[in-house]
Amino acid sequence: MTYEEMKAKYCGTNIRRKPKSEEHNIQASCVKWFRNQYPQLRNILFAVPNAARRSARNGEYMKEEGMLSGVADLILLKSNRFYGALCIEMKKPGEYQRPVQKEWQKECEAAGNKYVVVRSLEEFIEVVNGYLAEI
């Protein structure tokens, strides 16, 4: 069997596509901006890495440790006059929350936190500056 035949037989249309990194790029630029703009708060804005691909065993292990589906991508652990923390769900333009994310949002807001969906660096800057202006 030639390489081309083997490739066609075993790869075919089942080639795993690389994930698109648009959402990653937006989130990375937001974190970089935040850490430059607010260096005194740099360690209280953090990511929740729920979206990574994991083996079944590793996923089970992390759930045992407290990982939850639907948790926001970024959390700013700083209260202001109205909220206990700011939770930010990153979405690329045109994408929307899954039902489990909407459920987590309801619980997050019921506990006295602010939750927003952000689709760009500009939107992130507006949300964060507005939130921190209310301290």
C-alpha positions, -999 to 999 in steps of 0.1 A, spaced: 0 0 0 14 34 -9 15 63 14 -12 81 -5 -35 50 -3 -28 46 34 -35 83 40 -68 81 21 -79 50 39 -70 60 74 -72 97 73 -98 105 47 -124 130 60 -117 121 97 -87 144 99 -91 163 131 -92 200 124 -71 225 143 -94 245 166 -99 280 153 -81 304 176 -102 336 171 -117 333 206 -83 326 221 -68 356 204 -95 379 217 -91 366 252 -53 368 251 -55 404 240 -80 412 267 -58 397 294 -27 415 280 -45 448 279 -58 443 315 -24 435 330 -9 465 313 -37 489 323 -42 476 358 -9 461 370 -20 463 407 -49 439 399 -30 417 375 -32 386 397 -69 388 405 -80 384 368 -76 348 359 -88 323 333 -108 291 340 -95 265 316 -127 245 311 -125 243 273 -93 222 270 -95 188 254 -89 161 280 -90 123 282 -120 108 299 -99 100 330 -84 134 333 -119 150 328 -133 128 356 -103 137 378 -108 174 373 -146 171 380 -137 154 413 -115 184 421 -144 208 415 -143 217 378 -178 228 366 -191 230 331 -204 264 320 -181 285 342 -171 319 327 -137 321 309 -123 350 329 -130 360 365 -120 393 380 -120 387 418 -126 423 427 -158 437 442 -173 471 434 -202 490 450 -228 467 433 -212 433 427 -189 408 444 -169 399 412 -169 402 375 -173 371 354 -166 373 317 -176 347 290 -156 352 258 -173 344 225 -161 351 190 -186 372 170 -216 352 160 -213 326 187 -237 322 217 -237 307 251 -245 270 255 -274 261 279 -250 251 307 -233 285 304 -266 303 307 -275 282 338 -241 291 354 -248 328 345 -281 327 364 -264 312 395 -235 336 393 -258 366 391 -280 353 419 -249 351 441 -243 389 436 -218 389 408 -218 406 374 -217 384 344 -211 396 308 -205 381 274 -177 398 255 -169 395 218 -140 419 213 -112 437 230 -131 470 227 -161 455 245 -139 441 272 -122 475 278 -156 491 281 -169 465 305 -138 464 327 -134 502 329 -171 506 337 -170 479 364 -138 493 380 -151 529 379 -179 518 404 -154 509 432 
